[in-house]
Amino acid sequence: MLLASAAEASRNGDPMRARIVEKGEYSDPRTPGTLLSKHFLPLLPRLLSQYQSDPKTISTLVELPRHFTMTTFEQQDQDGHFSAMLDRIIGVMVNHTGSEEVSSACAETLRNFLSEQNPLKKATCTSLQLCCQRVSKDLALQFRTDLSKAEPDNVAALMSQLRILTELVDSDSSTYEVVKDVLEFQERNGDLSGLNDHVTIDASLSACAFAVWSLSKIRSRLITTGSSQTSHEKIMELEELQEYRNQGADVIDILQRICACDSVPLAVRLFCSRCILIVLTLCRGIEKNMSMMILRKRTESDNASPADPDLNLLSLKETIPQLVDMTRSVVTTLFEY
């Protein structure tokens, strides 16, 4: 009833009615949507704390902010309430990793907060990135002792949190370190690792997100320096880009080794191959677009060079034959199964 009322107040309940609402009414302080937002924004952190042990109720409460009028978030005395609500929702997500219903509801609401309509999008992104760094640090502490003696449930919960967070915001080097440790541990130990398959799958998805982040960093640097006279070869030799390139290629190499590991369950190997293909497809698309941009710059230059730039952003061209063999092996195993 609460969500239905909120949807009606925010004009999300009836598409036909929303179509005839005059432009600007959503941000009018007298509309039901803004009244709903101003009423529940201060109350929601306390309600989330009060019902934190009730997954069904808390998943409903977490959905409520999706119907808030976002322009109210930056109004006087409301930004503090938004920060409190944001911290509480992140806390709910972290504390209810075992509940798919709650964690999915939190992730969807946080994704809504990251939209361009939210005037406090930057603050949301910063909070999520700080949380991602904390989770990476907690995972790293598990590895510093002895991962084989770590509590499997703790590792699984932290890995699930990291996977959700890397789906929402950009990764960083701290993600690379922990994902690499988890995947290498699983590769070495297979069924004897003591960690379940979901840990490997979550780590694979986080590795995929990190590789995509590395590609975005390389692409951004090539674009920003593309207007200068510096060649793309010189740009790619920069120490910063070499680090992105090597780390991105490293996680792909680990995923490839897991796919070739017979002791790893077939379902996990298929999932890892899917992650590899996602990164390969994206990488090839970026390489093609960046090559076209570089050629266009050269054509416009007085010293135009007809040579096609050979971009290899994650050093994956040398591993294509191995990736083809890996894919063939996994598919063959699947057919045999």
DAFEN-V133449 format. One line per field, one symbol per residue. burial: 1 if it has 9 or more other ideal C-beta (glycine too) atoms within 8 Angstrom, else 0. Layout:
burial=???
This chain:
burial=0010011111100000110010000100001011111101100110110011001001111111101111111000011011111111110111011010111011111111111001011011101110111011111101100010010101111111111111011011011111111111111011001010011111111111111111111110111011000001001101001111111111111111111010010101111110111111011001100110111011000000000010101111001000100110110011000
